[in-house]
Amino acid sequence: MASKSAKAARRIIRGVVDKGHVLVTTYTGLQTYAEDLLRVEWEYAVLDEGHKIRNPNAEITVTCKELNTPNRVILSGTPVQNNLTELWSLFDFIYPMRLGTLVNFRTQFEIPIRQGGYANASNLQVMTAEKCAEALKETISEYLLQRLKADVAADLPEKTEQVLFCKLTDGQRKAYETFLRSDEVSAILNRRRQSLYGIDILRKICNHPDLLDKKLSEKAGYDYGSPRLSTKLQLTKDLLQNVMIPNGHKMLLFSQGKLMLNIIEKCMRDCSISYLRMDGETPVDQRQPMIDRFNNDPDVHVFLMTTRTGGLGTNLTGADRIIIFDPDWNPSTDLQARERAWRLGQNKPVKIYRLMTEGTIEEKIYHRQIFKQFMTNKVLKDPKQRSSYDLSDLYDLFTYNGGGEAAAQRSEVFRGAEVDITMGDGGASNQNVDPDYEKQELKQMDLVAAMEEFKEDKAAQDERRMLDGIFARSVNSAYDHEQIVNGPSKAKADVAVLRHEANQVAKQAAAHLRRAGQEARSVPIGTVTWTGEVGQGGRPGGNRRRAGPSSAGILSNLADRQGLDDGAGSGSFRAGTPGAERNLKAKDFMLMIKQYINRHGGQVPSKMLVDHFNPYCPGKKQSDEFKTALDTIAMLSKTGGAGRGMWSLKPGFK
């Protein structure tokens, strides 16, 4: 069957090559038939939803970069979702090696820009981040074409978003604090248990404490999923019954998981609210009819959806209100979901409400989302932008800062963004009254501890639209960050000296880009750039046809990233031999071997291991160090009929 499929694929490819025109395939198809597709010299390669290759070490990313074509285009609504490494991966497809190797890029740009974004960054770090971001932005700008929805649909209605910080119910707060004092959290903080376990528990408590015990749904006489036990569910119920349905609004409600969606669905039934539901188990052939019904039937008020199911390819312009019940770690996931209503065909103003419990894991996830946005904005929009993100660790995630402490922290992060509401005599009952009637209703709800609103400065709209269309996150917070940090900050050293030091670092980064640009012109088409794990372009020990980032610098950056100690210089050895340029010891090799084996699923063939580490062992001394390290932390086993040797980590080193 596979052979027949391969033959059919070859016929299709040959037909396109001989007769011209376009070959359309999926990313899976590209991987499946890579052997045939990579042989063809294509005139153009266009990647739709190109953020698929944001992981530089993923197999699909490597395959795409091996395509034999000089003309490459990426189309994406969310090209950068988490960090600048993703920007490097996408840009390296467009112009291989133009930003140098990933190892060097992280050292020269990503790390300095990230460090300059923390609220406790020194003035030197802030200035260095600004200069590095300016150099990077200047390099990539000519290859980016960014468009906002308003560029193609100027008549789109207004979209506003509000973040509602909700108070935990007494039961939620008790469950939250009890878990924080538990042995499980102690084990997590001592690195004896996975942190994701604890994060999942805390997020369930924030949504509804009944999620902790599935058996409660079968308990006789127990009101499973009662709104009174969940502040966010109670707020959702009140919004629907008192604000949205009476005023003719239709709502999309997104939640991360099906279990919480089950509880919300039960609440809709109990309140006799007409709704539809779609999640990952909804048959594909039923989805479009459900969407059409929601858009056209005025009697259906709510569409319940899991965030990832409703985040792509659905047009839900029948809704003009959106509730994001719980935040996702990846800001673009929430972004894709909420954009289902604010798109072509929408003729009503759209309001989005993000619900999160104050001082909990949800608010801390939200802060991290904002910092991810800052990292992107720093390069693609305004290098002078500053962040108020407070550098924190694992311990911070497992704390509860409710009440006044949460409000104080939030006032620092979101200063100037709090919604100013004039209290009235109650909410309005029709759409022809004060357009802020929803704010009036929300403010009168005791469940809401605070309310933040992020609106774009109308005077600066044209200047910001290039960035906002691509990298808009759950809130437009970056401009508030600049105001927050710039206000109280004072230089602790001579500004001229700091500027000089920052300029020196930025000059090194700019020189790296110039060298990378020179080398990029000589890189053969289809060459994958070295990431520290995969690729040949700029790889340590590889043949170099033109001057570029030195292999000494590349390996030094790799070692720094991996936490290796500085070793002796390379003056007595030939250039291009990484092991010679750093005096790698057994302890260094142990760390590198462990990381390498873990990256490949816990088992690595002998030949693959030797090929990878051979460049690091130019002489007997380093070969002996490598063998010592390998024997210490790994063991060899024979697998398969041919007795192929496979290396895996010993139990004490996993």
Secondary structure, DSSP 4 states (H G I P E B T S, - for coil): -HHHHHHHHHHHHHHHHHH-S-----HHHHHHTHHHHTTSB-S-EEEETGGGG-STTSHHHHHHHT-B-S-EEEE-S-S-SS-HHHHHHHHHHHSTTTT--HHHHIIIIIHHHHHTTBTT--HHHHHHHHHHHHHHHHHHGGG-----HHHH-TTPPPEEEEEEEEPPPHHHHHHHHHHHTSHHHHHHHTTSS-HHHHHHHHHHHHH-GGGG-GGGGGSTT--TT-GGG-HHHHHHHHHIIIIITTTT--EEEEES-HHHHHHHHHHHHHTT--EEEE-TTS-HHHHHHHHHHHHH-TT--EEEEETTTSSSS---TT--EEEE-S--SSHHHHHHHHTTTSSTT--S-EEEEEEEETTSHHHHHHHHHHHHHHHHHHHHT-TT----BPP--HHHHT----THHHHHHHHHHTTT-B------SS--SSTTS-TTHHHHHHHT-TTEEEEEE----GGGHHHHHHHHHHH--SS--HHHHHHHHHTT---SS-HHHHHHHHHHHHHHHHHHHHHHHHHHTTSPTTPPBP-SSS-SBT-TT---SS--S-HHHHHHHHHHHHTPPP----TTS-TT-HHHHTT--HHHHHHHHHHHHHHTTT-EEHHHHHHHHGGG--SHHHHHHHHHHHHHHEEEEEETTTTEEEEEE-GGG-
